[in-house]
Amino acid sequence: MNQQPTYRVYGTTLSGPAERDWELILETTDAAQATQAVHETEGTFWRRLTEDDTVVLPRV
């Protein structure tokens, strides 16, 4: 049985964030939902997408 990857979208309001400055916005196994969320900008300066704790998009 294949386990689906877990996607996490993090956001920060800082223009030059450190690792501790990223806050979890969304955790899902739905790749489409994660991709949509990482490209939204409301309330954040940067967003980041991870797949199973590996950074896929570092700053969007």
C-alpha distances in whole Angstrom, upper triangle without the diagonal:
4,6,10,13,16,19,22,26,29,32,36,39,40,41,41,38,37,34,35,36,33,31,28,28,25,21,19,15,17,19,22,23,23,25,27,28,28,31,33,36,37,38,37,38,35,32,29,25,22,19,17,21,22,25,24,27,30,33,33
4,6,9,12,16,19,22,25,29,32,36,37,38,37,35,34,31,32,33,29,29,25,26,22,19,16,12,15,15,19,20,19,21,24,25,25,28,30,33,34,35,34,35,32,28,25,21,19,15,14,17,18,21,20,24,26,29,29
4,6,9,12,16,19,22,26,29,33,34,35,34,32,31,27,28,29,26,25,22,22,19,15,13,10,12,13,17,18,17,19,22,22,22,25,27,30,31,32,31,32,29,25,22,19,16,13,11,15,16,19,18,22,24,27,27
4,7,9,13,16,19,23,26,30,31,32,32,29,29,26,27,27,24,23,19,19,16,12,10,6,9,10,13,14,13,15,18,18,19,22,23,26,28,29,27,29,26,22,19,16,13,10,9,13,14,16,16,19,21,24,24
4,6,10,13,16,20,23,27,28,29,28,26,25,22,23,24,20,20,16,17,14,11,9,6,9,9,12,13,11,13,16,16,16,19,21,24,25,26,25,26,23,19,16,12,10,6,6,10,11,13,12,15,18,20,20
4,7,10,13,17,20,24,25,26,26,23,23,19,20,21,17,16,13,13,10,7,6,5,8,9,12,11,9,12,15,14,14,17,19,21,23,23,22,23,20,16,14,10,8,6,5,8,10,12,12,14,16,18,19
4,7,10,13,17,20,22,23,23,20,20,17,19,19,15,14,11,11,8,6,5,6,7,7,10,9,6,9,12,11,10,14,15,18,19,20,18,20,17,13,10,7,6,5,6,8,9,10,9,11,13,15,15
4,6,10,14,17,19,20,20,17,17,15,15,15,11,10,7,8,6,4,7,9,10,10,12,10,7,10,12,10,9,13,14,16,17,17,15,17,14,10,8,6,5,7,8,8,10,9,10,11,12,13,14
4,7,10,14,16,17,17,15,16,14,14,13,9,8,6,5,5,7,9,11,12,11,12,10,7,9,10,7,6,10,10,12,13,13,12,13,10,7,6,5,7,9,11,11,12,10,10,10,10,11,11
4,7,11,12,14,14,12,12,11,11,9,6,5,4,5,7,9,12,15,15,15,16,13,10,12,13,9,8,11,11,11,13,12,9,11,8,6,5,7,8,12,13,11,12,10,12,10,10,10,10
4,7,9,11,12,10,12,11,11,8,5,5,7,6,9,12,15,18,18,17,18,15,12,13,13,10,8,11,10,9,10,8,6,7,6,4,6,9,12,15,17,15,16,13,14,12,11,9,9
4,5,8,9,7,10,10,10,6,5,6,9,10,13,16,19,22,22,21,21,19,16,17,17,13,12,13,12,10,11,8,5,6,6,7,9,12,14,18,20,17,18,15,16,14,12,10,11
4,7,9,8,11,13,12,8,9,9,12,12,16,19,22,25,25,24,24,21,19,19,19,15,14,15,13,10,10,7,5,5,7,9,12,15,18,22,24,21,21,18,20,17,15,12,12
4,6,5,9,11,11,8,9,11,14,15,18,21,24,27,27,26,26,24,21,21,21,18,16,17,16,13,13,11,8,6,7,10,13,16,19,22,24,21,21,18,20,17,14,12,13
4,6,10,12,13,10,11,14,17,17,20,23,26,28,28,26,26,25,22,21,21,19,16,16,16,13,14,13,9,6,7,11,13,17,19,23,25,22,22,18,19,16,13,10,11
4,7,10,12,9,11,14,17,18,21,23,26,28,29,27,27,26,23,22,23,21,17,18,19,16,18,16,12,9,9,12,13,17,19,22,24,21,20,17,18,16,12,10,13
4,7,8,6,7,11,14,16,18,20,23,26,26,25,26,24,21,21,22,19,16,18,18,16,17,15,11,10,9,11,11,15,16,20,21,18,18,15,17,15,11,10,13
4,5,5,8,11,14,17,19,21,24,26,27,26,27,25,22,22,24,21,18,20,21,19,20,18,15,13,12,13,12,15,16,20,20,17,17,14,17,16,12,12,15
4,5,6,10,12,15,17,18,21,23,24,23,25,23,20,21,22,20,17,20,20,19,20,18,15,15,12,12,11,13,13,16,17,13,13,12,15,14,11,12,15
4,6,8,11,14,17,18,21,24,25,24,26,24,21,22,24,20,18,21,21,20,20,18,15,15,14,14,13,15,15,18,18,15,16,15,18,17,14,15,17
4,7,10,13,16,17,21,24,25,24,25,23,20,21,22,18,16,19,18,16,17,14,11,11,11,11,11,14,15,19,19,16,17,15,18,16,13,13,15
4,7,9,12,14,17,20,21,20,21,19,16,17,18,15,13,16,15,14,15,13,10,11,9,8,8,11,12,15,16,13,14,12,15,13,11,11,13
4,6,9,11,15,18,19,19,20,18,15,17,17,14,13,15,15,14,14,12,10,12,11,9,10,11,12,16,16,14,16,14,16,15,13,13,14
4,6,8,11,15,16,16,17,15,12,14,15,11,11,15,14,14,14,13,12,14,12,10,9,10,11,13,14,12,14,13,15,14,14,14,15
4,7,10,14,14,15,15,12,10,12,12,8,9,12,11,12,11,11,10,13,12,9,10,10,12,14,15,14,16,15,16,15,15,14,14
4,7,10,11,11,12,9,7,11,11,8,9,12,12,14,14,14,13,16,14,11,11,10,11,12,13,13,15,14,15,14,15,15,15
4,7,9,10,12,10,8,11,13,10,11,15,15,17,17,17,17,19,17,13,12,10,10,10,10,11,14,14,14,15,16,17,17
4,5,8,10,8,7,10,12,10,12,15,16,18,19,20,19,21,19,15,14,11,11,10,11,12,14,15,15,16,18,19,18
4,6,9,8,8,11,13,13,14,17,18,21,22,23,22,24,21,18,16,12,11,9,10,13,14,15,14,16,19,20,20
4,6,5,6,9,10,11,12,15,16,19,20,22,21,23,21,17,16,12,12,11,12,15,16,16,15,16,19,20,19
4,6,5,6,9,10,11,13,15,18,20,22,20,22,19,15,14,10,11,9,12,14,14,14,12,13,16,17,16
4,5,5,6,9,10,11,13,16,18,21,20,21,19,16,15,12,13,12,15,17,17,16,14,14,17,18,16
4,5,5,6,9,10,11,15,16,18,17,20,17,14,14,11,13,13,15,17,17,17,15,15,17,17,15
4,5,5,6,9,10,13,15,16,15,17,15,11,10,7,9,10,12,14,14,13,11,11,14,14,13
4,5,5,7,9,12,15,17,15,17,14,11,10,8,10,11,14,15,15,13,11,10,13,13,11
4,6,5,7,10,12,15,14,16,14,11,12,10,13,14,18,18,18,16,14,13,15,14,11
4,5,5,9,10,12,11,13,12,9,10,9,12,14,17,17,17,15,14,12,14,13,11
4,6,8,10,12,10,11,9,6,6,6,10,12,15,15,15,12,11,9,10,9,7
4,6,10,12,11,11,9,8,9,10,13,15,19,19,18,15,13,10,12,10,7
4,6,9,9,10,10,8,11,12,15,18,21,20,20,18,16,13,15,12,9
4,6,6,7,8,8,11,13,17,20,23,22,22,18,18,14,15,12,9
4,6,8,10,10,14,16,19,22,24,23,24,21,20,18,18,15,12
4,7,9,10,14,16,19,22,24,23,24,21,21,18,17,15,13
4,6,7,11,14,17,20,22,21,21,18,18,15,14,11,10
4,7,10,14,17,21,23,21,21,17,18,14,13,9,9
4,7,10,14,17,20,18,17,14,14,11,9,6,6
4,7,10,14,16,15,14,11,11,8,8,6,5
4,7,10,13,11,11,7,8,6,5,5,6
4,7,10,9,9,6,6,5,7,8,8
4,6,5,5,4,5,7,8,11,12
4,5,5,7,6,9,11,14,15
4,6,8,10,13,14,17,18
4,6,9,12,12,15,17
4,6,9,10,13,15
4,6,6,10,12
4,6,9,11
4,6,7
4,7
4
